[in-house]
Amino acid sequence: MAYELGEHGVQLLCFQWRASLNLQQVLVEDLFVNSEKRVDFDEIKIWDKNAIFGDEREMEMKKAIVVGGSIAGLSCAHALIAAGWTPVVIEKSAAPPDGSPTGAGLCLDPQALRLLNLWIKDSNLLHSSTLPLSIDLNQVTDSEKKISWDLAKDENFGFRAAHWADLHKIIYKALPANIILWGHQFISFEVSDDKAAVKVKARAFETGDMVEIVGDLLVAADGCLSSIRRHFFPDFKLRYSGYSAWRGVLDCSGQEHAEIISNLRKAYPEFGQCLYFDLADRTHCVLYELKNKRINWIWYINMPEPELKQGSSVTMKVNDEMIENMHEEAEKVWVPELARVMRETKDPFINVIYDSNPLPQLFWDNVVLVGDAAHPTTPHGVRSTNMSILDAGILGHCLGKWGSKNIDSALREFQAIRLPVVSEQVLHARQMGRMKQGLVSFNPKEATLEECLLLLQRSMPYFEGVPFPI
């Protein structure tokens, strides 16, 4: 099946293949009105410019249902198209977050960047929306004296910094617009008795109508609170890290904030090309610049696990009193230049930090987990977005390698390649966070060189690159 934009909205094209290749009709079921139409194949926009409906190659084209329209899900859509599949993405957001300040900063590794450039085609677009991070620097700050010194430094880091909303927009805009069902809540799925198909039910928020979609593969990209993962692991629980994080992005593009970014560069001389990790007593902060003179900061604070609504976001609501308390504490812990950045930031928020122990498997029949649904991780190894993009790329490679008739073999290879890698990376990121938060016996003011080197991103397993299918 496929989706395209019709006069009444998104329409589902259910391809009713018959024995004869001469059939030139498909049934169109409109999702928003109870009507049926018949259209010729010539009237349908082909998504794969190298494919022509009606030939034998296209008749074997498989359909994938992707649940989740964040970076993981959209990356999977790109990888599936590249592998010769037809994806449909189900996303609960009513519309793409164009022009929205949704999210915050992230860091892209070289492998993820190469994949994105393959999918997006226009490499200049990604390059012009990100900033290079050539340095990974861990330092320690004495909160009483307000002085800092370096612990470990990597001057050949080679990552790039992006804002989540900017990256999401680039990935989304490079996809055919008609493959995403915005404003639809995933409800359930069912695998056929012969394991050859999967049926997904979703509800349209605007109308309340239920939609059924049948495909050959279900890709669960529905995040760390994945309801599809819960189907296979009903007793699964995320592991609270012991700390949460204040986050914010300060826009310094206007003249009123010019002094702030200038002063920050004096306190953090490598700012603008550096991923800073600033450690203090049982706490640490992350700091780096985003495109268009934006300052991305994250401050991790040890605290009891907050009470969140079951199944809700891991972002916690904050009030003015909480924000003011954070500002006052920042002035005690950090140098004045960083404390001012936090005070000037509009609408800071709290992320509750979770991960999970590695799962024993990533696929069942024709259902596969990717991204945070497959491996929730703490952010200290800047792996979450990168793992999601690499999951997508490797899944696409496996499906393309094995062909449409060997989905099980493709998913087995995907799991064999990815499960050991992501398991090691999740556990390593956990240890990095525990060190930087003082939850293990590590004192940055007295640490040995060997201990300090473990703080660098280069200590992450597979830092130089993860394996791909041969």
Phi, psi and omega in degrees: 000167178210171177234144170216163182275113177257186185292340180252010180121208182284134181242146179263123177260103179270110184281112180265083184290143175236175185298322184280134176283355182274353180299126183239033181228147169225153178270131178253119176252113181284132183283343186247346175224150180274081180218155176234141179226162171238134180228155176279153176303326182298339182274349184270133177287126179279129180281320180267110185295343180268359182248149178232121178301138177111334177275168187295325180299315183287330180296336180267002183297128183270155181249135179238138175255121180253122178262114181117121182250028173276197185297322179297312182294317180291325175296320177297321178300316177299313183295323179294316178299317180297332180272001178090018179259162174252109180265150167233128183253127177258121183226131184285335177299142185293332183200162176297145185281052179296130178072008182265145176277019183309137175079197182211209185277160175208164181238134182252130179274167185301321180294315178298321178298319180296318178297313180301319180294328175294319183283319187281335179076308181274091184295333180295330180297313179291319181298318184283349181258001183231166177238142179287139173244096183272348185233136170246115187232126172252128179227169177237141179246131172274110187293332180282313183274345182057046174234155183227155173212156185286144173253313181204143186218132176241113184265010176233051188287305172078022175264175173227144181263138179220156169271139183307313183296322178295314181294316179302317181297317180298314181294317181295315183295336180276357178264155169300129187296336188273008181263356184250128175264093177286151175071031180235128180264122175298134181249307185197170173218161180213127178269136181295159182301325181273006178064016184267346184214161177225135180248129181245137173252137178220155180244132176283122182299319187293320185252340186081000181291144175269140180237136175247132180232132180247131179217182180264343184211139174246122178253115181270102177242042188261028166081182186292341177260028187313123175281334177290319175300322181298331178299322182269335179230076185298337181261009182296137175225139173292152178262120176287134187287338187104359180207160175234175186225128166284136180227153176190162175229121179258122179275113181251022182287337179275160182298331184295341181248009182300322181293325183298310183290328177295315179292324180297323179295333177289321180281329180234083191301333182270003182301134184111339176222011191228140167267105183269133165242113183253115184260137172232200183285107178057037176196162173203162183231147175246140186213129171199163183267145173250165179304150179068039173056048175251140181254119177261127179223150178221130180236115182270130183230126177293132180196159173299156181297123178293156176274115178246149177297134182304127177080005181273185177293159174271009173268128185262139177290142179234156178241176184299323180295318179297319180295317180295321177297321177297316179300316181295320180292323179299323180293333178282325190268316192254165176296153185304325182296320178286319178301323179291322176304315180295319181292324183278347183288129177278140173053053171294158182218169181245128168259128174276126191266119179234161162212194174210157171296150182304140177285154179284340179203164183241353180216155177219119182052246180246036175238130183226141177265141175222165175063213183294341174293330183268329187206073175304134185221152169287157191272006191288342176260014184039049186256335192307303180294318181296317178297322180296315180295319180290323172307311182299311182298318182287323175300314178299318178299316181295316180295319178293323181293315187273342179083166188291342183265001183230052183297319181299316179296321180296316181289327176295319179291319177304312181295318181296326180280315190274323188300314178297323183293305185293328178297314178296319184291321178298314182291326177291317177299323178300314181293322177300316180295319180294323176295312186289338178263004178069027180269355170233171184284087177215119178247109184300335181284343182236010188290149174281166178300318180299319178294318182295324180296334177291344179283338184285151177298332181295343177282350180295131175306138179065028179302322183283351178145142179264155180290147174242163177300145178276000000 
